[in-house]
Amino acid sequence: MPKYYIKCGTLELIRSIEHGPIEAAIQALGDTNSNDILDEHFYIDERGMYDYATAKPDTTVITLKKVAKLAGWTLGKDEE
């Protein structure tokens, strides 16, 4: 089972999951708390924790908007 390092703003988690990086991001979103400040993108990689400045060309980058939608969440201005 792959181990994913997930970063989005101050949220930094490590998850072992079979279903890939998108599912890892959805699970990480569910583990947020009131102290987390989320960024516009999730950075998911099997080699370590990366962000916008350190991401490798093959790091999976998924928008917060897409992850929230897949998780069934609505963000402040997304109520269309």
N, CA, C and O of each residue as an XYZ file, in Angstrom:
320
protein
N       0.850     -1.172      0.000
C       0.000      0.000      0.000
C       0.901      1.243      0.000
O       1.767      1.369      0.866
N       0.713      2.154     -0.951
C       1.566      3.345     -1.032
C       1.362      4.288      0.151
O       0.272      4.370      0.718
N       2.413      4.984      0.505
C       2.357      5.995      1.553
C       2.472      7.350      0.865
O       3.422      7.600      0.124
N       1.495      8.224      1.115
C       1.464      9.541      0.499
C       1.729     10.625      1.528
O       1.194     10.594      2.636
N       2.564     11.586      1.146
C       2.803     12.785      1.934
C       1.907     13.865      1.342
O       1.979     14.156      0.148
N       1.063     14.457      2.182
C       0.043     15.384      1.705
C       0.256     16.735      2.377
O       0.371     16.821      3.599
N       0.307     17.781      1.570
C       0.476     19.135      2.108
C      -0.477     20.086      1.412
O      -0.614     20.081      0.189
N      -1.134     20.906      2.229
C      -2.006     21.968      1.722
C      -1.989     23.078      2.772
O      -2.654     22.972      3.802
N      -1.242     24.124      2.514
C      -1.094     25.180      3.518
C      -0.386     24.636      4.749
O       0.701     24.067      4.649
N      -1.009     24.814      5.915
C      -0.409     24.304      7.155
C      -0.722     22.838      7.402
O      -0.139     22.225      8.296
N      -1.630     22.267      6.627
C      -1.990     20.862      6.775
C      -0.894     19.975      6.189
O      -0.575     20.079      5.005
N      -0.328     19.117      7.005
C       0.702     18.174      6.562
C       0.390     16.813      7.176
O       0.447     16.650      8.395
N       0.065     15.848      6.339
C      -0.285     14.509      6.811
C       0.396     13.450      5.964
O       0.780     13.693      4.820
N       0.536     12.277      6.548
C       1.055     11.110      5.833
C      -0.035     10.048      5.905
O      -0.533      9.735      6.986
N      -0.401      9.497      4.759
C      -1.456      8.486      4.693
C      -1.009      7.305      3.851
O      -0.386      7.476      2.803
N      -1.330      6.103      4.318
C      -1.178      4.894      3.514
C      -2.562      4.547      2.998
O      -3.487      4.317      3.777
N      -2.696      4.512      1.681
C      -4.010      4.281      1.077
C      -3.827      3.616     -0.278
O      -2.875      3.915     -0.999
N      -4.720      2.733     -0.615
C      -4.635      1.987     -1.869
C      -5.160      2.757     -3.072
O      -4.768      2.470     -4.203
N      -6.029      3.716     -2.853
C      -6.803      4.297     -3.955
C      -6.187      5.496     -4.636
O      -6.844      6.099     -5.485
N      -4.986      5.872     -4.323
C      -4.303      6.925     -5.058
C      -4.313      8.281     -4.391
O      -4.910      8.465     -3.330
N      -3.643      9.232     -5.026
C      -3.439     10.542     -4.422
C      -4.707     11.366     -4.224
O      -4.798     12.115     -3.252
N      -5.669     11.250     -5.102
C      -6.902     12.034     -4.920
C      -7.634     11.580     -3.666
O      -8.095     12.411     -2.883
N      -7.746     10.282     -3.470
C      -8.396      9.766     -2.268
C      -7.616     10.160     -1.019
O      -8.216     10.439      0.019
N      -6.296     10.187     -1.105
C      -5.467     10.619      0.023
C      -5.771     12.075      0.372
O      -5.862     12.421      1.549
N      -5.927     12.929     -0.639
C      -6.254     14.336     -0.406
C      -7.636     14.492      0.215
O      -7.823     15.317      1.109
N      -8.603     13.710     -0.248
C      -9.956     13.761      0.315
C      -9.928     13.365      1.787
O     -10.566     14.016      2.615
N      -9.199     12.312      2.118
C      -9.087     11.896      3.522
C      -8.396     12.964      4.355
O      -8.808     13.234      5.483
N      -7.353     13.571      3.813
C      -6.636     14.624      4.541
C      -7.558     15.820      4.795
O      -7.517     16.409      5.875
N      -8.375     16.179      3.826
C      -9.311     17.286      3.999
C     -10.257     16.994      5.172
O     -10.593     17.889      5.947
N     -10.673     15.748      5.290
C     -11.544     15.355      6.396
C     -10.867     15.405      7.750
O     -11.539     15.410      8.782
N      -9.543     15.442      7.757
C      -8.786     15.496      9.015
C      -8.371     16.912      9.398
O      -7.587     17.088     10.331
N      -8.874     17.919      8.702
C      -8.519     19.290      9.045
C      -9.165     19.691     10.363
O     -10.156     19.103     10.795
N      -8.587     20.698     10.985
C      -9.182     21.242     12.202
C      -9.186     22.762     12.120
O      -8.743     23.335     11.124
N      -9.682     23.410     13.159
C      -9.837     24.874     13.123
C      -8.511     25.622     13.073
O      -8.503     26.818     12.782
N      -7.402     24.966     13.343
C      -6.095     25.622     13.296
C      -5.429     25.536     11.923
O      -4.429     26.214     11.684
N      -5.961     24.721     11.028
C      -5.368     24.562      9.701
C      -5.750     25.729      8.789
O      -6.898     26.171      8.762
N      -4.773     26.204      8.057
C      -4.995     27.228      7.033
C      -4.662     26.565      5.706
O      -3.504     26.243      5.439
N      -5.675     26.362      4.879
C      -5.486     25.643      3.619
C      -5.064     26.576      2.502
O      -5.431     27.750      2.472
N      -4.289     26.028      1.590
C      -3.769     26.723      0.418
C      -4.714     26.450     -0.758
O      -5.711     25.747     -0.590
N      -4.423     26.979     -1.914
C      -5.234     26.736     -3.108
C      -5.040     25.335     -3.669
O      -5.886     24.854     -4.422
N      -3.941     24.669     -3.318
C      -3.606     23.370     -3.905
C      -3.155     22.363     -2.856
O      -2.552     22.713     -1.841
N      -3.464     21.111     -3.134
C      -2.904     19.980     -2.394
C      -1.697     19.478     -3.176
O      -1.750     19.357     -4.400
N      -0.623     19.190     -2.477
C       0.589     18.613     -3.071
C       0.736     17.223     -2.474
O       0.873     17.084     -1.258
N       0.710     16.194     -3.310
C       0.734     14.809     -2.848
C       1.872     14.091     -3.542
O       1.988     14.125     -4.767
N       2.715     13.435     -2.748
C       3.881     12.762     -3.304
C       4.237     11.571     -2.416
O       3.963     11.585     -1.216
N       4.835     10.559     -2.995
C       5.266      9.375     -2.236
C       6.682      9.516     -1.697
O       7.145      8.652     -0.952
N       7.387     10.606     -2.064
C       8.796     10.746     -1.679
C       9.021     11.709     -0.533
O      10.096     11.707      0.066
N       8.046     12.523     -0.214
C       8.231     13.489      0.862
C       7.232     14.623      0.762
O       6.400     14.666     -0.144
N       7.333     15.554      1.725
C       6.424     16.676      1.822
C       6.914     17.809      0.919
O       8.042     18.280      1.066
N       6.065     18.245     -0.014
C       6.417     19.316     -0.932
C       5.335     20.392     -0.927
O       4.199     20.146     -0.522
N       5.704     21.582     -1.382
C       4.746     22.669     -1.543
C       4.996     23.351     -2.882
O       5.716     22.816     -3.725
N       4.415     24.513     -3.081
C       4.543     25.183     -4.382
C       5.990     25.477     -4.763
O       6.328     25.490     -5.947
N       6.837     25.710     -3.779
C       8.231     26.072     -4.072
C       9.133     24.859     -4.258
O      10.159     24.947     -4.933
N       8.760     23.724     -3.662
C       9.650     22.560     -3.678
C       9.120     21.374     -4.469
O       9.815     20.367     -4.599
N       7.899     21.469     -5.004
C       7.286     20.345     -5.717
C       8.133     19.918     -6.906
O       8.688     20.754     -7.619
N       8.225     18.627     -7.110
C       8.926     18.057     -8.257
C       7.979     18.068     -9.463
O       6.768     18.190     -9.285
N       8.504     17.945    -10.672
C       7.633     17.949    -11.865
C       6.548     16.864    -11.845
O       5.485     17.042    -12.439
N       6.811     15.749    -11.171
C       5.810     14.680    -11.142
C       5.046     14.595     -9.821
O       4.355     13.607     -9.574
N       5.163     15.620     -8.967
C       4.332     15.693     -7.761
C       2.890     15.911     -8.197
O       2.632     16.724     -9.085
N       1.954     15.202     -7.594
C       0.542     15.379     -7.914
C       0.051     16.659     -7.253
O       0.191     16.840     -6.044
N      -0.523     17.541     -8.057
C      -1.059     18.809     -7.562
C      -2.543     18.846     -7.926
O      -2.913     18.736     -9.095
N      -3.382     19.004     -6.906
C      -4.827     19.019     -7.110
C      -5.378     20.257     -6.405
O      -4.980     20.551     -5.278
N      -6.273     20.971     -7.042
C      -6.815     22.180     -6.423
C      -7.675     21.828     -5.206
O      -8.327     20.785     -5.163
N      -7.657     22.713     -4.239
C      -8.507     22.563     -3.057
C      -9.968     22.510     -3.478
O     -10.758     21.748     -2.920
N     -10.321     23.323     -4.467
C     -11.700     23.364     -4.956
C     -12.154     21.986     -5.448
O     -13.266     21.553     -5.148
N     -11.290     21.298     -6.204
C     -11.635     19.979     -6.737
C     -11.740     18.944     -5.611
O     -12.668     18.136     -5.593
N     -10.792     18.971     -4.678
C     -10.814     18.018     -3.563
C     -12.070     18.234     -2.719
O     -12.733     17.271     -2.333
N     -12.396     19.495     -2.432
C     -13.591     19.801     -1.641
C     -14.855     19.310     -2.345
O     -15.747     18.751     -1.707
N     -14.929     19.519     -3.652
C     -16.103     19.072     -4.415
C     -16.230     17.554     -4.372
O     -17.326     17.032     -4.168
N     -15.123     16.842     -4.560
C     -15.150     15.379     -4.520
C     -15.500     14.856     -3.123
O     -16.073     13.776     -2.983
N     -15.150     15.632     -2.096
C     -15.452     15.241     -0.715
C     -16.876     15.609     -0.313
O     -17.338     15.239      0.767
N     -17.576     16.346     -1.194
C     -18.943     16.750     -0.888
C     -19.026     18.021     -0.058
O     -20.068     18.317      0.526
N     -17.939     18.768     -0.004
C     -17.904     20.033      0.735
C     -18.217     21.187     -0.213
O     -18.049     21.069     -1.427
N     -18.675     22.305      0.357
C     -18.781     23.539     -0.405
C     -17.892     24.572      0.267
O     -17.843     24.657      1.494
N     -17.200     25.344     -0.531
C     -16.360     26.412     -0.013
C     -17.140     27.714     -0.070
O     -18.061     27.851     -0.874
N     -16.790     28.639      0.750
C     -17.492     29.914      0.892
C     -18.170     30.471     -0.342
O     -19.382     30.687     -0.315
N     -17.451     30.711     -1.416
C     -18.018     31.344     -2.604
C     -18.421     30.347     -3.686
O     -18.745     30.755     -4.801
N     -18.407     29.049     -3.381
C     -18.711     28.022     -4.378
C     -20.179     27.614     -4.390
O     -20.535     26.644     -5.059
N     -21.017     28.310     -3.686
C     -22.417     27.899     -3.578
C     -23.204     28.362     -4.786
O     -23.988     29.306     -4.698
N     -22.999     27.705     -5.906
C     -23.691     28.051     -7.153
C     -24.725     27.006     -7.476
O     -25.417     27.114     -8.489
